[in-house]
Amino acid sequence: MLAANETVAEKFYWLEAPFVYRVHEVPDDEKVSDFLNSLSLMGINIKGTRHFDNPKVMQNILDSLRDKEGFDILSMLLLRCMRKAEYKDQNLGHYGLASKCYTHFTSPIRRFPDTTVHNLLRKYIFNAPEPKELNRL
């Protein structure tokens, strides 16, 4: 399902067609700093960057905490540094999935944005002769 969501999002992104993307922005620096300071107070020092501009940074921190006592709580606190995923008409990437371009329409949960993506796909494939590139989906 992930590949389908990324493929469709990329197609419409490169066509510059109006579309709905599921975006998940980079975690808030202040929350990250608070989390890392809390770890430090517990005697857990994390090496490396204090900025989560790359999802691998968060994954590396999670991996380094895996063998610590209270991992479940620590991982939940780390998760709380994350921003909420949203639907937007701009592609801002999906940090949590480490995806540069993502939409969400394959889930059995039918949220309004999911059905909007379905309706856009239906419109572009069956009803919209312009631009011509859209007909080659």
Beta strands, then each sheet from edge to edge (+ up, - down):
strand 1: 21-23
strand 2: 86-88
sheet 1: 1+ 2-
end
